Amino acid sequence: MSSTTEQQETNPRGIPRAPFIADVEQHLGGPDVEIEPVLNQFQDALAKYRYMENNLTQRRQGLEEKIPDIKKTLSMVEYLQERREGKKVKKDDEDDLDEDDDDPEDPKKPLRTTFELNETLYAEAELEDADTVYLWLGANVMLSYKIPAAIELLQSKLDVAQHNLSTITSDLEYLKEQVTIMEVNTARVFNWDVKRRRERKEREASLGKKS
């Protein structure tokens, strides 16, 4: 196969771009070169692209599950902040808060809500006015934060998660394109080899008739 000194093009995350083989014979290095080494290289490249694609797909699924949880937690902490400041908050249809019917906007009254014990079990609780919340950070770690610090942390995590999701989605589209190019390259090399073998047989048959 012909060698090149050009630096391989990559996307911003360093994923190499698959070269499109326009001239198979030139890429192989001549009309009589065996195609197996090149096809093996193509299969190796395809395997790497598909491995990256599977890895990124799993990461995207994790972020798609994580982002709604962050948004829900952030919304709850912001609600507590606004409630402490005595502001009126619009009740979201999906909010699971159930405040006292006598005066639902009174920030001095305890806040009635439900919290999850496990996937199918919930319990009711009353929350007194507090300036501290506890956040799960993962790996069974929970830390307490003042409400403004919690909002800042959650907003930062949300921004990072959304940016990562956008980046991963872009990389997955890029990888699909590279996989398609390598599959087309493989087909072109196979077809070129079939044509070469047919032409060889035709030449051999023609020489046999002349002799």
N, C-alpha and C positions, 0 to 999 in steps of 0.2 A: 504494500500500500504506500502511496506517495506520502512523504512527510511534509510538515509545514512548521514554520518558525513563528507563525502568527499566534499571539496570545488568544486563548479561547475566550469567547464572549460569555458573560454571565449576566444574570439579573441582579438587582440590588442586594439580594441575600446570598449571592455567590453560587446560585444554581446554574450549571453550565448550559449554554444553548446548544441544542442538537443541530449539527450542520446538515443542510439539505444537499443530497448527492445528485447534482444535475447531470454530471457525466460520469457514469459508472466506470467505464474503462479507464479514464484518467484517474479517478479516485483509487482504483485498484492498482494502477501502475503499469498496465499493459494488457494486451488482448489475451494472453495465455496464463495470467495469474489465477491461482485457485481462490475460490470465494470463501472457503471455510473460515480462515482466520478473520476475515472482515465480518462475516456473519456472527462469529463468536464475540467480536468486539461490540457489535450492535446489540446482541442479547445481553451482554454485561451492562451496557448503558441502559437498556430497557429495564433490567432488574433494579438498577439503582434508582431510576426515575420512579418506578412503581413502589419501591420501598419508601422513598421520600413522600410519595403521594399518600400512601397508607398512613404514615406517621403524622402528616399534616392533617389528614382527615380526622384522625383520632383527636388531635389537638383542637381542631375546629369544633368538634362535637362537645368537647369539654368546656370550651368557651361559651358555646351556645347554651349550655346548661348553667354555667356560672354567672353570666351577665344578668339574666333575670333575677337571680338571687341577690346580686349586688344592688340592682335597682330597687328591689323590694326593701332591702335593709336600709338603703340610703333614704328612701321615701319615708320609712318609719322614723328614722332618726331626725330627719328634717321636720316631720310632724311634731315630734317631741320638742324640738327647738322652737318652732312657731307657737306651740301650746304654752311653753314657758314664757314666751314673750307676749302672750295674751292675744295673739293674732287669730283671726278666723281662718279655718282651713276647710277647703272644699273636700267633701267626703267622696272618695273614689269608689266606684261600683265594686272594685275587686278588693277594697280594704276590708280587713277582717275585724276592725275596731268596732266596739259596741259601747258607746258612752251613755251616761246617765240621761234618761229621757227628760228629766226635769229641766236641765239647762245644759245641753250638749256642748255649748261653747264656753262654759265656765272652766278656765284653766286651773282653778283652785280645787275642783272636785277630783277625786281619784279616777284614774282612767281604767275602765274595764276592757279587757281584751282577752284573747285566747292565745296560747302558745303551744307549739308542737313538742310532744314528748317523744314520739317516734312517727313513723310514716302514717299510721292510722289512728293515733291517739293524741287528743288535744285536751288541755285543761284551761280553766278560766283563772284569771288573776286580776287584781287591782293594783295599779301602779301609782304610787305617790309621786308628787313632784320631785324630780331628781335632776342633777346636772351631769350624771355619769351614766354611761352605757357600757355593756360588755359585748365585745365582738369576737367571734370565732376567727382565728387566723389560719386555721388548718393544722394538721398533725396533732389534733386534740389540744390545741393551745388556745386559750381565751384570755384576753387582756381587757382591762378597763380603760376607758377614754372619756375625757370631758366631751360633751356633745359637739362643740365646734371642732375639736380635733378629730372626732369620729367622722363628722361630715367631710372634713378635708381628706382624711384617709380613704374613705369610701369613694369619694369623687375621683381621687387619684387612681384608685384601683379600677374604677369603672372606665376611666379614660384609657388606661393602659390596656385593659381587656378588649375594649372596642377597637383600639388601634391594632392590637395583635390579631384580632379577628379579621379586620380589613386586609392586613398584610398576608395572613394565611390564605384567605380567599383568593387574593391576587396570585399568590404562589401556586395554588392548586390549578388555577386557570392556565398559568404558564406551564406547569408540569404536564397537563393534558395535551397542550400544544406540542411539547417536546416528545411525548410518547407517540403522538400521531406522526410526527416527522420521522421518528426512528422506525415505526412500522411501515411507512411509505418507503423509506430507504431500503429496508429489508426486502420488500416486495419488488422494488426496482432491481436490486441485485439478483434476486431469484429469476426474474423475467429476463434479465440480460444474459444470465448463464444458460437459460433454456434456449434462447435465441442463438447463442454462441454454439451450443451443442448441435442444434439443428443445422446451422450453416456448415459446421464441420462434417456432419454426415452427408450433406448435399455435395460438398466438395469431394469427399472420399468416393461417393457414388459416381460423380462425374469423371473422376480420374480412373475409376475402375472400368467404366464404359470405354474410355479412350484407349486403355491398354488392351 
